[in-house]
Amino acid sequence: MSQASNLVPVKARSDSFRSDIQGIRAIAIILVIALHMNLTGFTGGFIGVDIFLVVSGYVITLSLQKQPPRNIFRNLAKFWSSRFIRIFPAAALVICVTVIAAFYLQGKAFSDGIFADARWATFYATNFRLIDSGANYFIAGLDQSLFTHYWSLAVEQQFYLVFPVIVFAITSLGSEKQRVWILRSFLLIATVSSATWSYLETNANPVAAYFSPFTRFWELAFGGLMATFIGKKSLNYLGYLGLGLLIFSLFYLNGQSIYPGLLAWLPVLGTGLLLLFPLNWLGIAPLRYIGDISYSLYLWHFVWLVLPVQIENPITDGYWNWLFLTGAFVCAVISYHFFERPIHRSLTLKQDKYSALMVGALSLAGTLFVISLLENLWLRSIL
């Protein structure tokens, strides 16, 4: 590749930790929480999910490319076992706590629909549940499922089931340089195809367009595409352009916007530019820490903010939201440091794939047990 090129192959990328990516994650979770708190000026906060999807595609593609070539099944086992211990236990914990809290706090407002919602969330299929029910959480006054936010986790997990197979299959083809170009071509085609589908579906069936993995795959693929390049430091001003696109998206978009469609390119392209041309100051300690706990915070914030307005005597005073946010933050910190992180860093689980798979299986089984137990208690109470 000529020296005049603005982009070079991913092989030249440094393996050093990108603290600015944690800052981008922090921005994403802050926007999502601000939206769910109904804060003025954050009606476009739903772009936080788009940011998460692009970042996930970027990080996962980098991770997959580091695995030994021509070793598909071993690489898949390693990747999926890593996902199990990273994603499943924390998500299962929050599902259980959410069902228990709703069961004991909602009183007469309790609906048995939460049991079905919890099961769909357990199997990472909440997005299909929302499509089937025609849900739209942009409609004011809509009684939302306490697991609505699990839809984006479902999209990511569905992506993780398919994408690694494709990447590892590509590693059996040609030389390293050829494999990079094959992967890059695939990601480009996937981005264009899925983005086109998203545009068409947004006009024909907006609920499906918002929650479907087929209309969201392009955001993850675009992040993956960015991972096959690295930007020149002399062009890092483009990172500020990316940040500007995110700021513009936040104030330009709202619940009435035709979304995702073409408008989703605003936050997706903005995030891509930030990943390709990093702004190092986004890695400052406060943002980095929020980025570190962003997964736990994403899981916990929704039940803390939504459950109080769904109890028998709803708490709707906006000032209470800040107390509930504090509760969510405390739960996220405790969950991250004493539950999520110890499991994720366990050498035993990292070295023994079967143990990691067992942790995932136990997380699913334990969650289903808690749901069934509470459902039986509820059935007995109404007989």
Order of alpha helices (4+ residues) and beta strands (2+ residues): beta-alpha-alpha-alpha-alpha-alpha-alpha-alpha-alpha-alpha-beta-alpha-alpha-alpha-alpha-alpha-alpha-alpha-alpha
